[in-house]
Amino acid sequence: MQNAKRTEIARLGEFGLIKHLTEKIELKNSSSQLGVGDDAAILSYTGDDSKRVLVTTDLLLEGIHFDLVYVPLKHLGYKSAVVNFSDIYAMNGQPKQITVSLGISKRFSVEDLEDFYAGLNLACQEYGVDIVGGDTSASLTGLAISITCIGEGMDGKVVTRSGAKETDIICVSGDLGAAYMGLQLLEREKAVFDGKKDFTPDFSGKEYLLERQLKPEARKDIVATLAAENVLPTSMIDISDGLSSELLHICTQSKVGCRIYEERIPLDYQTASMAEQFNLNVTTVALSGGEDYELLFTVPLHKHEIVSKMKGVHVIGHITNESLGLAIETRDGTEIELKAQGWNSLEE
């Protein structure tokens, strides 16, 4: 802390900081096949050469990633597990085990933690995942949650962010922006509540937005459908920080460019309606909102007909030469540069 040179962390942002701290790390063990830089690390151990071990971890902090004024602890437990499962599915793998570490302040009771674990256990039952360990410690600043998920993928079938090729088509599952609008709705009602007695929040007609924010699901169904149709994506990532940020990751690591089309971005009616109420551009919401936990992936052009017929999959663009950069074509035919403007907890 006494160093003469001082660089504020916010200048680098979350991903810039990770790159800065890890870019000189060299993997020394042959079992470490892929380290920092993807949704999960890839490990290989002797015993079964047909499988690869996938490892990912997430840290969730009260006041940064969640607000217990409106997030029930059972929902928080469920979501904490699912966001880790999503990273494993984004590698075209299957989650198998998690470890759970908690930092707990004195204001939490045993019953509170029972609620959290009820949600955690429900998620594990739904996705066939075992809780195999963890740690618990006191916290002076609220609830801290760290979950590590261990999964497995078949050799030759694990998908990273770095395999996209020119002319590949860009696909996304589900719809985008709903989780962000659910958050805006919760924040609005929290501001109206402001400690009032007998307050009833107004969530009528917006149940889908709340579910997307409070109880997201990982897209194991899409991974299963791709396997059933014999489609192996060339690259894949889950959408946790917004479509534009995730596209930037794929294009940067694959050394390609991309073109996506505004009119093809999948949106739910409730998302569009809520964005209008908040005077927000719904395309911007879809590009930058985050926490949708949908899958963004690329496939070879000759698979276009197959993926176009898949339920819940939308073709939104194509991969180009790196020199052409990243752009979105608007409904009026204008090209706009895509920038990573998703939520970043380390920015000021």
C-alpha positions, 0 to 999 in steps of 0.5 A: 500500500506504500508503493509510490506508483498507484493505479486505481483498479477502476481504470482497468475494470474487472476484465482488465484487472484479471488480464493484468494480474494473470497474463504472465502466469505459466501453466506448469502441470500437464494436467492444466490444459486451459487456465484463466480466460474462459468460463471454466478451466480445463483439467485432464487427469490420468484414468479416463482420457475420454473426459476433461474436468471443468472448474469454475468459481463465482464470488457474490457479495452483499451490496454489490451483487445482491440486495437482501431488501428484495432478494429472498435467501432461498432464491439467492441460494438457488441463483448462486448455484445456477450461475456456476452451472451456467459456466460449465454448460457454456463449456459444453460440459455437465456440472457435477459437484460444488463447494460452498463457502460463506462469510456470515455476519452476526445478523444472520440466524440459523433459520436464515442459512437454512433458507439459503441452503434450501435454495441451494439444494433445490438447484442441485436437485434440479441439475443433478449436482452434489454439494461436496464441501466448502467453508464458513467464516465470520464476516464484518461486512454482510453476506459473502458467497463463494461457490466453486463448481466442478464439471466434466466434458468429453474430450474433443467436445469441450467448447471454449471462447477461442474457436469462432471462424469467419462465416460462422453464424452467431446464435443466442438462446432464449431472450435478452434483457429481462433480468436487467429490467427485473432488477430495475423493477425491484430497485424502483419498488425498493425506492418507493418502499423506503421503510413504509409500513404495510407497503405492497410492491406493484409487480402485476404483469411483470412476473417473468421479469422478476423470475429472470432476475431472482431465479434464473435457469442455466440452459442445460436444455440447449446443450442437450439439444445441440448434442442431439442434433450433432452440432458442436459449437465452434465457440460458446459463452454464457451471457452474464455481463451483457450480449456486447461484452460476451461477443467481445470476449469471443471475438477477441479470443478468436481473433475475428470480427462480427456483425449482428442485427438489431431486428434479430435480437430476441426480446420478451414483451414484458422486457420491451414494455418495462424498458418503455416505462423506464424510458430505456432503449430496449436494444441497449438493455439487451446488449448491456443488461446482463444476468440473462445466463443465456448461451451465446455460441457460434456454429459453422455456416452449413449448420444454419438450417439445423440451428434455425429450427431449434426451439429457443435458439435465434440466429442473430448475426455472423462472424467476419474478418477481424479487420472489420471489427464488431458492429450491430446493424440497426433496423434502419441499416446503420452500422454502429460499433459494438462496445462492452458496456455491461455491468462492471462491479469494479468501475467507479 
